[in-house]
Amino acid sequence: MKIKIFSRVNTHKKISSQSSFPNIKYIRKAITGLALLGASFISHADSIGNQGGFFSNNISGSSEVVRATGNATVLLQQAIDRASQKQGGGVVILRGDDITLGQIEMKSNVRLEIQSGATLKMASRVLFNLGRNGLGPRNPRLRNVEITSTGQGRFTIDVNKSQIFQNAIPVRVGYVRNFALSNFNIDDNYTIFPSIFMVADSDDRRVPNNLTYSRVPEKGVVQNITATNVATGYALIQLFSGKRMLLRDLDATGGLTIRLEPGSGRPSDFLNQAGPRVGNIEDIRMENIHNREGMAAIFLKPHEKICTGIFGRNITATDSAFAILTNSSDSNSFTRGTFEQTAFSSPIRLTQTNDLALADIGASSQYFVVPSERIGRTRIADFPRDPSGRRWHTKPIAPVLLASSLNANDAGPREKGRFNITINGVPTTRGNLESNTKILYRENAIRLNGSEATQWIER
């Protein structure tokens, strides 16, 4: 293993522009700079900059470059620890091609920049951990944390799992305020857990009514990230909990791109037992979200939580089942929650490029498949399995399925967890979709034999 460490002063300039969201100012990524290191130059990407009320670049300290091959876990962690102690924080620049890393604990006041084109191979269940302690006493809240690339390109995280449905979390975000993740690709292999997991860092996760589930990610930006081979039911990014976030320019193949679902709704789900607004999801903006050959670009399911202030625009999917999918909780362990003040604006689009069945579905979506997909089938198990072996494949269905709402005029009983969302504009389709329906509702559910799915509709 070869390691070289350099230092320089962190001097950068920002470029500002306006967002298409009202009252949100975007400051675009800086033009690549050059820093003199000995007899050579390196390209430097800089922070994504201040993003309205969602992220502030508060790092003004010096930078340190770590050049590595092989396993660089210890050396990278030491550099991050040093940067966190610098006045004004610090920047760590990781340079190399194929680098293996175990779990890296991010620290407050640190920006980690990874060489564009580099591949990081995961050697642990979690790669980058931001303020989430799975065992022992909880940590103080992290502040001012950023992970991005150098130059104009992206780096790659290889989950490094040869078998499907293994446990891997490339980025886990817990009790942290003011963070940004950007400019990388995730090469998955149908692992379980979302690639980017936003989750509360409770003091004791096995105690009902625990108010420390309010220790959640807050004020963050996630942008310019793709994920491939996402397992159905999982996602590029899932929020169990989180407040004031901007999620944009995200693309996933398979599964879901964004999953807003707090917990599982099972009897052992203590996050939901903490109360409807403790550790919930609030004030989320989403823009330019795409999914291909998966279930949906965005999925919403609240369980007990009351989630509010959710807005999105330009939500699209290609050869997926839906672009937007909502559903009520099916839990009987607690009072079912809802999404409030939730709206999506055009363009909302589903595109079909061929006649193959490549879209992912779970058991509930079987009630909405197109008529040709019901022929010769009497149960969900009759559909072809998806590559993860845990869900099924079908053809694209409709741009929007609001399975959380009885119909356009009546969401249905609140005690059953029914809720509606606002769709601004008319969703569109491209290609030869079998159905011309743009928005499906719960009352449109049909069993595979063609009869109304009354029992499921009323559940």
Salt bridges, closest charged atoms under 4 A:
ASP46 OD2 - HIS12 ND1 3.88
ASP46 OD2 - LYS14 NZ 3.26
ASP46 OD1 - ARG111 NH2 3.49
GLU64 OE2 - ARG82 NH2 2.59
ASP81 OD1 - LYS107 NZ 2.76
GLU113 OE1 - HIS44 ND1 2.53
GLU113 OE2 - ARG111 NE 2.79
ASP201 OD1 - ARG205 NH2 3.12
ASP201 OD2 - ARG215 NH2 3.33
GLU218 OE1 - ARG141 NH1 3.75
ASP251 OD1 - HIS290 ND1 3.28
ASP251 OD2 - ARG292 NH2 2.79
GLU261 OE1 - ARG259 NE 2.73
GLU261 OE2 - HIS303 NE2 2.73
ASP283 OD1 - ARG285 NH1 2.69
GLU287 OE2 - ARG313 NE 3.83
ASP330 OD2 - LYS301 NZ 3.78
GLU340 OE1 - ARG277 NH2 3.73
GLU340 OE2 - ARG414 NH2 3.96
ASP355 OD1 - LYS395 NZ 3.25
ASP360 OD1 - HIS393 NE2 3.09
GLU373 OE1 - ARG377 NH1 3.44
ASP382 OD1 - ARG379 NE 3.42
